[in-house]
Amino acid sequence: MIPGSKQGNNQRRWILAIWLLAVTVSLVMPLASNEALATTMYSYIDEQGTPVITDNINTIPERYRARVRTTDQISTAPQTAGTIQERMSNFGRQLRDMVSGAAPNISGLSPSQSEILTYAGLAAIVLLVAMYMSKGQGVRLLALWCLIMLGLATPVLMYVSKDGPMDMMKYKASQVEKQHQNRAQQIP
């Protein structure tokens, strides 16, 4: 064994770990940011002397618009779970749109099945690299477990995917049902 090769492998592992950490942080940090939200509030006093406050100028009757006071409010309250979920959904849509054209069409498979198989293959490669590069038994075991789950889930996903075998069987069953209904209508 060459004395410098072990040090080179450790250095590569650290570079890979730092790179993965940087990519993860760059993807997650915008989602967890606590940004200040500014809202313009409109207030006026109606004919009965009741103060009215709204954030939508379109709800103010024309006769009161000359008397409207505007106030900008800045809220630095932490984001709610709904806002974070919405941002995660938007991020997922953007990511899906970005990689949707990356999957090649595999002959004999529908486009959705080609995507599933391509992404499962990429995930398997990442898991195999994680198993190979890791020294810890826990990481290796976790990567192996994920690889097994991926191996079990991929055929199921391909079966239930759009234009997959399950869709074809549903289509054929609906055609047979229509034929039976047509025959039943023809019987006097």
N, C-alpha and C positions, 0 to 999 in steps of 0.2 A: 504494500500500500504506500502510495506517495504521501509524504507528510503534508504537503500543501493542498492536496485534493480535498481533505476533510474540511479544512478552513474555507476553501472555495465553495463547497456545498453549503456550509453554514451561511456564508455571505449571500449566496443565491437565494436561500430560504428567507433570510431577513429582507432582502430586496423585494421578493415576491410578497411577503407579509406586509411590508410597508406600502407597496403599490396597491394591494387589495384594500388595506385600511384607508388609503387616500381616496380610492374610487368610492368606497362605501360612504366615507364622510362627505364627499362631494355630492353624493346622491341623497343622503339623508338630511344633511344640515339645512338645505332650503325648506324641507318639509317641517322641521321643528323650529323654525325661526319664529320669534315673537315680535311681529312687526306692529307698529302703531297704526291704528285705523282711524282715519279722519271722516267725520260725518258732519254735514251741514244741517243745522236745525233751523226751522222757520217758526216764528211765533207772531201772533197777532191777537187782538181782543175783538171778539164779535159784538153784535148789537146788544146782547144781554149783559155784556161786561165780563164774559167768561174768557179767561186766557186759553188760547188754543196753541198747542205745539205739535209740529209735524216735521218729518224728514223728507216729505214729498211735496214740492211746490205745486204740483198739478192738483192736489186735493184742496188747495186754498181757493175760495170763490174770488172771482174777478174784483168784486167791490172791496175786498180787504187787501188786495195785493199792494196797494200804495202804502199801507201802514205796516207791512211785514218787516220784522227785524230778523236778520240772519246772524247765526252764531255757529262758529266752527268748533266742534268738539273732537278732541283727540282721545281715543281710548287705547290704553296700553294693557288692557286686561288680557290674560292668557287666552289662547285659542281654545275653543270648545272642542270636544271630541268630534262633533259633526264637521267642523271646519277642517280638522286634521284629516278626517276620513275623506272629505271632498278633495283635499289636496292630494292625498294618496291615490284616489281614483283617477284624478287628472294626470298624475304622474304615470300611473299604470297605462292609461290610454295613450299618452305620448310615447312611452316606451314601446308599447305594442305596435303603434303606427310606425315607429322608427324601424323596428325589426321585422315588420310583416313582409316586406319585400325581400328580405334576406334569405328566406327559405327557398331552396330550389324545388321545382316540381319533379317528383319522382314518378316515373312511368308506372301505371297500374294503381296508383293511389290518388285520392282526391287531394285538392290543394290543402285542406285542413289536416288531412292525414300526413301529408308531406311535411307540414309545419311541425306537427306533433313529433314525428320521427326525427326531424332535424334537431329540434330543441332538446329532445331526450338524448340524442347522441352527444350534443354539446355538453349537456349536464353530466352525462356519464364520463366524458373526457375530463371535465373539471374534478369530478369526484375521484377518478382514478389518479389524477395528478395529486390531489390532496392526500390520498392514501399513500402514494409513493413518497411524497415530500415530507410527510409528517413523521416525527420521531415518537410522538405520544401515542400510546395504545388507545386512549379515549377518542382521539381524533380519527384514528384509523377505523375504529369500531363504528363510530358515527358515520363516517364516509361509506363504509361497507353497508350499513343499515340503509342509508339513503339510496345507495346503488341498488340494493335489493328491492326497496319500495318503488324505485323508478322502473325497474324491470317488471314489476307486477302491474304498475299503473299504466304504463305506456300501451300495452295491448288493449286494456280496457278503454282508455281514452280514444284509441284508434277505432274501436268497435262502435262507440257511441258518438263519434264525431259527425259533423255535418257531412252528408253524402257517404257515410260509412255503412257497414253492413246492416246496422240496426235501422237506419233510415230507409235503406232499400227494402228490408222486410216489411216495414210499416207501409211503404208505398205499394208493395205487392199485395199486402193484406187489404188495403183500402180498395185496390182494383178488384180483388176477388169479392169483396163486400158489395161493390157497385154491380158486379155481374149478378150476384145472388138477388139483389134488389130488383134489377131489371127483369130477371126470370120470374120473380114473385109477382111483379106487376103484370106480366104477360099471361099468367094463369088466370082463367076466368072464374 
